[in-house]
Amino acid sequence: MFSIGVDLGGTNLRVAVVDTAVGHVLAYVHGPTQAAEGPLAVIERMEAWIEQAIRESGLARDEIIAIGIGVPGSYDPATNIIHFLPSLPTGWPSVPLGQEIESRVGRPTMLINDARAFVLAEAVFGAGQGADTVVGMTLGTGIGGGVVIGGRLHLGLGDTAGNVGHQIIDFNGPICRCGSRGCLEAYASGPAIVTLGIKAIQEGRTTAIRDLVTGDLNSVTPEVIVQAAELGDAVAREILDEVGFYLGIGIANLVTLFSPDVVVIGGGVSRAGDWLLQPIRETVRQRCHMTPVDRVRILLSALGEESGVVGAALWASQVAQER
Amino acid sequence: MFSIGVDLGGTNLRVAVVDTAVGHVLAYVHGPTQAAEGPLAVIERMEAWIEQAIRESGLARDEIIAIGIGVPGSYDPATNIIHFLPSLPTGWPSVPLGQEIESRVGRPTMLINDARAFVLAEAVFGAGQGADTVVGMTLGTGIGGGVVIGGRLHLGLGDTAGNVGHQIIDFNGPICRCGSRGCLEAYASGPAIVTLGIKAIQEGRTTAIRDLVTGDLNSVTPEVIVQAAELGDAVAREILDEVGFYLGIGIANLVTLFSPDVVVIGGGVSRAGDWLLQPIRETVRQRCHMTPVDRVRILLSALGEESGVVGAALWASQVAQER
C-alpha cells in the first residue's frame, strides 16, 4: 500500500512516496519551503516535488492510494482548508490546500497536523513500535503533540485532540500565546528556554551561554544553551533541569490521563537529549502515583526527519482504506 | 446480550442483570454494603444478591455472558485481584475478588474501576449517547474519571487511564493524598470543598453555612454548602464558584487533550448542578483556545444511581464478546 506524505514546514518542505505497510520511503524530495513566496508558489513547488517523487518511485499514479499533507497548525478536516499556520508568513488563512493538491495531482488528498503525523509514524514504525498507546510531544517554537491508540490517531472534534502544549500546568501561570495562562508551552517552548538563557545573562550570572553568543542576546538559542551545558556550564544545566521539570509535569499529566506504553519526544529542542530526558523521567516518577509508571517508556524519537512524511502518508493510507 | 453489573461502593452495594445491547436493567438488587463486616461477608452478600438478581431476571444462568464488578479503586486487570480500595475498611489488598465471584457464580467475572464504569454507561446510554469521544469525571471524596472513544473505554497500562483527578493543575500546589502536588483532586474533591466552608466559618465570615450546621464544623458537607448557596448565601456561592473554576481548569485540560464531544460529570458532589456547571463552562470557554469549544457539551450525568451497574455490565459484555 503506497501513499504520498508531505511535511510542510516553515523552513523545509519534504515529500515522500511511502510504502505504508512497512514505513519504507521509496522516493524522497526535499528542500527549503521558501515560504516568503506565498501560498501559491509553495503549492506549485509541492506539486512539482510530488510529481518528481512519483516518477522516482517508479510507481504508476493509480498505485498511490492517497496524499497526506502534514501542516504546522490547524485546518478544517471536513474541507481540508487551512485555518492558521503560525509559522508561515500570512498564516495561510482559508487556503484550500487539500483541494489544490488533489486537483493538481489527481489523488485523494487530506491534511493532518504535523505533530500528529510525527506521533503516528513514531507509534507505528519508530520509538513506539509494538505499543498500544503512544503519546507524543514535539518541542520547538511551539509544543505540539498527539495520541495514538491501537495504531490509530485519536483526533477528536475538528482533529484537535493531542494539543499537549496547551494543557495548563499552573492556572495562575504566565500568559500563553494561545490566550490562556500557564500552558506547558509558556514554560518549555524554544522561546521560553531562550528567555531563561537571556535572563541569566542579564542577571549577570557567570555562564558560557554569554561567551558562546559573544554577548549578543539575540543569538541565544536552545542549541546554544545545550552546547553550554555540554561544556559543563552550571547555569545552562540549571536551565535545562528547570525546563525538563516543566516538561516532566506535562508528561506526568499525559501519563496519568492516557497511561501510555510509550511517550515519544521529538522536535528540534529534543536534540537536548539526556539534558531534558533525565529531569523529565525524574519528575514523572515523583508526580505519577496512579499509573504503573515503571512500565511507561519515555523515549526520544527514533525516525529522524522522515517521521513527518511517513506519518502523513500512513494517515492518508488509513483514511483512504476506510472510505 | 445479558451481563451482570455489580457496583461495590463504600456505602452501597448494587447488583443488576442488564441487557447490554440497550442498557435496560432486568433485575436490580441493592442495599448497604456493610463494609465493616470485611471482604468475606461482602463477597457472600454480593454472591447472594447476584443469585437473587438472576432469579428475578427470569434468565437461565448460561444466558448471562459475564459479570463486571465496578470497584472504587485499583486492581490488577490480569488477575482481577484488588490492589487498594481507599473507601473500604482495610482497603482489601490482595483480595481475589474476580476469582471468588467467578467460582461462586460460575460465570466469567472481571473488575473495572467504578468511575470508568460510570463513564462507559453515560457514554453509550446516557449523556454521551451518540458521541464519539466522551470524557467523564466523578466528584466525591475523590475525583475519578474515564475516557470512552467509539463506545469503548480507553484503559491503558494496568487499566489506569482516565484518573482525571490526579492531573496537576498547579505544579506548586498543595500536597495531594496520592503523593503528588497540585492535583485537581486536592482543589475540588468533596473534602476540599468542606475545607473551604470550614475556613470561611473560622475566618468569622457571615454565612448561612454556619447556621445550617449550628456552628458544628464537623457537620459541614458539600451538600450543606450547596444548600446555603440555594438560600442565597454569598460565601457559599463564592466557594462553589472557586471550586467550579478549579474543575473548569481540569476540564479545560481534558478538552484540550481529548477534544471530546461530551464531558459528563457525576458523583455525589455533582448534585450541586448549575452552581458548579456555570463556572466550569465559563472557565473552559476562557481557557481552551485550540479546540472548537462551542461544540463540546459539558453535561451532568443522565443515568442516576444505575449508571455504575449498567457500565460494569456493558464492560463485561464487551470483554466477553472479544474473547
Interface residues (C-beta under 8 A of the other chain):
Chain A: S74 D132 T133 V147 I149 H154 L155 G156 L157 G158 D159 T160 A161 G162 N163 V164 H166 Q167 I168 I169 D170 F171 N172 C178 G179 S180 R181 G182 F245 Y246 I249 A252 N253 L254 T256 L257 F258 S259 P260 D261 Q286 R287 C288 H289 M290 T291 P292 R295 V296
Chain B: S74 D132 T133 V147 I149 H154 L155 G156 L157 G158 D159 T160 A161 G162 N163 V164 H166 Q167 I168 I169 D170 F171 N172 C178 G179 S180 R181 G182 F245 Y246 I249 A252 N253 L254 T256 L257 F258 S259 P260 D261 Q286 R287 C288 H289 M290 T291 P292 R295 V296
